[in-house]
Amino acid sequence: MLSAHALTRDFSERRAVDGVDLIVRPGRITGFVGANGAGKTTTMRMLMGVLGATSGEVHWQGRPATVEDRRSFGYMPEERGLYPRMTLVDQLAFFARLHGASARSARARALELLGFFDLGDRADDLLDSLSLGNQQRVQIAAALVHRPTALVLDEPFSGLDPHAVDAMLELLQREAGDVPVLFSSHQLDLVERICDDLVVLAGGRVVSAGTVDELRSQGAESYRVEVAGHDAGWVKGLDGVLVQEIDGPVATLSLAGLPADDLVASLASRGAVLEVARVRPSLSEIFREATR
């Protein structure tokens, strides 16, 4: 388990990260979201030891993380760090060798990852001959080449098409299915689709955290009601509800005093009801509510 405890970072007079606590559990993908300048990248750099903390600690397996611990982590920085005039296989093998792999096993591992991303036939090409999307795939491979014990990925999906995103998720499930994975992204629909846990950062502070289901259940309750006939306007006369929208036979409403258990009976007493379903807030709505 990878965790941060009261992690703080000051830059001169500005506090970029202010007492961040977070936990990244093994075998779970944790999304790290926030507006530009919220402190996500600074926090990730402190987790990796690339940047020192003004105060607070990073823990690995329940104790302060050491340099040796961090050597086993996989990191994909926001600023991509590959060598443009080096072949794909040579630089992936180089990164594997830095982590102690033999020359033979490092090359085999590099070719394995390139093959997974359909880049095996370009193993001897220079990085800068690839499209930006394919360069991104190689960057991801570099973070995985040494079989890391934890993964910290800063905007890993940037520039990837849907097929590449699917391939990356498959690779993460295969290669990092039992390790902690933390990734940041501005693509909230993608975060909602793939992450187990979520940490929302605003102004350098954690403003919301938990499983995706927990955070969605904390949102304001609203209900979608479909009635018989062509007009759901009559639901406006229902006591204890606030109608948000009406679209023909469908109304969206929230409760304003009426207990949730009484909603169906109250509706049925006034007209024919075909369906009542709770509408759970999207991750975008949760994010806007948490950061406003």
C-alpha positions in Angstrom: 0.0 0.0 0.0 1.2 3.5 -0.9 0.0 6.4 1.2 0.7 10.1 1.9 0.3 11.6 5.4 -0.1 15.4 5.8 2.0 15.9 2.7 2.8 19.6 2.2 4.9 21.5 -0.2 5.7 25.2 -0.2 7.3 27.2 -3.1 8.5 30.5 -1.6 5.4 32.2 -0.4 3.0 29.8 -2.1 1.7 26.6 -0.7 1.1 24.2 -3.6 0.1 21.1 -1.6 -1.5 21.5 1.8 -1.7 18.5 4.2 -2.7 15.9 1.6 -3.7 12.5 3.0 -4.3 9.7 0.5 -4.2 5.9 0.3 -3.5 3.9 -2.9 -4.5 0.2 -2.2 -3.0 -2.8 -3.9 -5.0 -4.2 -6.8 -7.0 -1.0 -7.1 -6.9 1.9 -9.5 -7.1 5.3 -7.8 -8.1 8.3 -9.8 -6.5 11.6 -8.8 -8.4 14.5 -10.2 -8.5 18.3 -9.9 -8.3 21.5 -11.9 -5.1 22.7 -13.4 -2.9 24.0 -10.6 -4.6 21.9 -7.9 -1.4 20.2 -6.8 -1.7 16.8 -8.4 1.7 16.7 -10.2 3.5 18.2 -7.2 1.9 15.5 -5.0 2.9 12.7 -7.4 6.5 14.0 -7.5 6.7 13.9 -3.7 5.3 10.3 -3.7 8.1 9.4 -6.1 10.8 11.3 -4.2 11.5 13.5 -7.2 10.5 16.5 -5.1 11.0 16.8 -1.4 8.1 17.5 0.9 8.1 20.6 3.1 6.4 18.5 5.7 4.5 15.2 6.0 5.5 11.7 4.9 5.1 9.1 2.2 4.6 5.6 3.4 5.1 2.2 1.6 3.7 -0.9 3.2 2.9 1.0 6.4 6.3 2.6 7.0 8.2 5.6 5.6 9.2 5.0 2.0 12.9 4.7 1.3 15.0 5.4 -1.7 15.2 1.7 -2.3 11.4 1.3 -2.1 10.9 4.0 -4.7 13.4 2.4 -7.1 10.8 -0.4 -7.6 8.0 2.0 -8.4 6.9 2.8 -11.9 6.5 6.5 -12.8 5.1 8.2 -15.8 5.8 12.0 -15.5 3.7 14.7 -16.9 6.7 15.8 -18.9 7.7 12.8 -21.0 11.2 11.7 -20.4 12.3 9.4 -23.3 15.2 9.8 -25.7 14.0 10.9 -29.1 17.1 9.7 -31.0 17.3 6.3 -29.4 15.6 3.2 -30.8 12.5 1.9 -28.9 13.9 -1.4 -27.9 17.3 0.1 -26.8 15.8 2.6 -24.5 13.2 0.3 -22.9 16.0 -2.2 -22.4 18.1 0.6 -21.0 15.5 1.4 -18.4 15.1 -2.3 -17.5 18.9 -2.5 -17.0 18.8 0.5 -14.6 16.5 -1.7 -12.4 19.0 -4.6 -12.4 17.8 -6.7 -15.4 20.4 -8.6 -17.4 21.0 -7.4 -21.0 19.2 -10.5 -22.4 16.1 -10.3 -20.1 15.9 -6.5 -20.5 15.7 -6.8 -24.3 13.2 -9.6 -24.1 11.0 -7.6 -21.8 11.3 -4.5 -24.0 10.2 -6.6 -27.1 7.3 -8.1 -25.1 5.9 -4.7 -24.2 6.4 -3.3 -27.7 4.6 -6.3 -29.1 1.7 -5.8 -26.8 1.3 -2.3 -28.2 1.6 -3.5 -31.8 5.0 -1.8 -32.1 7.1 -4.9 -32.3 7.9 -4.2 -36.0 9.2 -0.8 -35.1 11.5 -1.9 -32.3 14.5 -0.6 -34.1 12.9 2.8 -35.1 13.8 6.0 -33.4 11.3 7.4 -30.9 10.8 10.7 -32.8 9.7 8.8 -35.9 6.5 7.7 -34.1 3.3 9.6 -33.8 2.6 11.3 -30.5 0.1 8.6 -29.6 2.6 5.8 -30.2 5.3 7.7 -28.3 2.8 7.8 -25.4 2.6 4.0 -25.6 6.3 3.7 -25.3 6.3 6.0 -22.3 3.8 3.7 -20.6 5.9 0.7 -21.5 8.9 2.4 -19.9 6.9 2.7 -16.6 6.2 -1.0 -16.7 9.4 -2.5 -18.0 10.8 -3.4 -14.6 7.6 -4.9 -13.3 7.0 -2.2 -10.7 5.6 -2.7 -7.2 3.5 0.5 -7.5 2.5 2.7 -10.4 2.2 6.5 -10.4 1.0 7.8 -13.7 0.5 11.5 -14.5 -2.0 12.0 -17.3 -1.2 8.6 -18.9 -4.2 8.7 -21.3 -3.3 12.0 -22.9 -3.1 11.7 -26.7 -4.3 8.1 -26.8 -7.1 7.0 -29.1 -9.9 4.7 -27.6 -8.2 1.5 -28.9 -4.9 2.5 -27.2 -6.8 3.3 -24.0 -8.3 -0.2 -24.1 -4.9 -1.7 -24.7 -3.4 0.2 -21.9 -6.1 -0.9 -19.5 -5.6 -4.5 -20.5 -1.9 -4.1 -20.0 -2.4 -2.6 -16.5 -4.7 -5.4 -15.5 -2.2 -8.0 -16.7 1.0 -6.3 -15.4 -0.2 -4.4 -12.3 -3.3 -6.3 -11.2 -2.1 -6.6 -7.7 -0.2 -3.4 -7.2 -1.4 0.1 -6.2 -2.0 2.3 -9.2 -2.5 6.1 -8.9 -3.2 8.1 -12.0 -4.3 11.6 -12.8 -6.5 12.6 -15.6 -8.8 15.4 -16.8 -10.9 12.8 -18.7 -13.5 12.4 -16.0 -15.6 10.0 -18.1 -12.6 7.7 -18.4 -11.8 8.0 -14.7 -15.4 7.1 -13.9 -15.2 4.1 -16.1 -12.0 2.5 -14.9 -11.1 3.6 -11.3 -12.1 1.9 -8.1 -11.2 4.8 -5.8 -11.1 8.6 -6.3 -9.3 11.5 -4.7 -10.4 15.0 -5.6 -7.9 17.8 -5.0 -8.6 21.6 -5.0 -6.3 24.3 -3.9 -3.7 21.8 -2.8 -6.2 20.1 -0.4 -8.1 16.8 -0.6 -11.8 17.9 -0.8 -13.3 14.5 -1.4 -12.1 10.9 -1.3 -13.6 7.4 -1.3 -14.8 4.7 -3.7 -16.6 5.9 -6.8 -19.8 4.4 -5.5 -19.4 6.1 -2.1 -18.9 9.5 -3.7 -21.8 9.1 -6.1 -24.1 8.0 -3.3 -23.3 11.2 -1.3 -24.6 13.4 -4.1 -28.0 15.0 -4.0 -30.7 12.4 -4.7 -32.8 12.9 -7.8 -35.3 10.6 -9.5 -36.4 9.9 -13.0 -40.1 9.3 -13.3 -41.9 8.1 -16.4 -45.7 8.3 -16.4 -48.4 7.0 -18.7 -49.6 9.4 -21.3 -47.7 12.2 -23.0 -47.3 14.8 -20.2 -45.7 14.4 -16.8 -46.6 18.0 -15.8 -49.0 16.8 -13.1 -46.0 15.7 -10.9 -45.5 19.5 -10.2 -48.5 19.2 -7.9 -47.0 16.5 -5.7 -46.2 17.7 -2.2 -42.6 17.3 -0.9 -40.8 17.2 -4.3 -39.0 19.7 -6.4 -39.4 19.1 -10.2 -36.1 19.8 -12.0 -37.1 19.0 -15.6 -40.1 17.7 -17.6 -39.7 16.2 -21.0 -43.0 14.8 -22.3 -43.9 11.8 -20.1 -40.6 11.9 -18.2 -39.8 14.1 -15.2 -36.7 14.5 -13.2 -37.2 15.5 -9.6 -35.6 15.8 -6.2 -37.1 15.3 -2.8 -38.0 18.3 -0.7 -39.5 16.8 2.4 -41.1 13.7 1.0 -39.4 10.5 2.3 -37.9 8.4 -0.4 -39.9 5.4 0.7 -43.1 7.2 0.1 -42.3 8.6 -3.4 -43.7 5.7 -5.4 -47.0 5.5 -3.4 -47.4 9.3 -3.6 -46.9 9.3 -7.4 -49.2 6.3 -7.9 -52.0 8.1 -5.9 -52.0 10.9 -8.4 -51.6 9.1 -11.8 -50.3 6.0 -13.6 -46.6 5.6 -13.2 -44.5 3.3 -15.5 -41.1 3.7 -13.9 -39.3 5.4 -11.0 -35.5 5.2 -10.9 -32.9 7.0 -8.8 -30.5 9.1 -10.9 -26.9 8.9 -9.6 -24.7 11.9 -10.1 -21.9 11.6 -12.7 -18.3 12.0 -11.8 -18.4 15.4 -13.5 -21.2 16.5 -11.2 -19.4 15.2 -8.1 -16.2 17.0 -9.2 -18.0 20.3 -9.8 -19.8 20.0 -6.4 -16.6 19.2 -4.5 -14.4 21.9 -6.1 -16.8 24.9 -6.3 
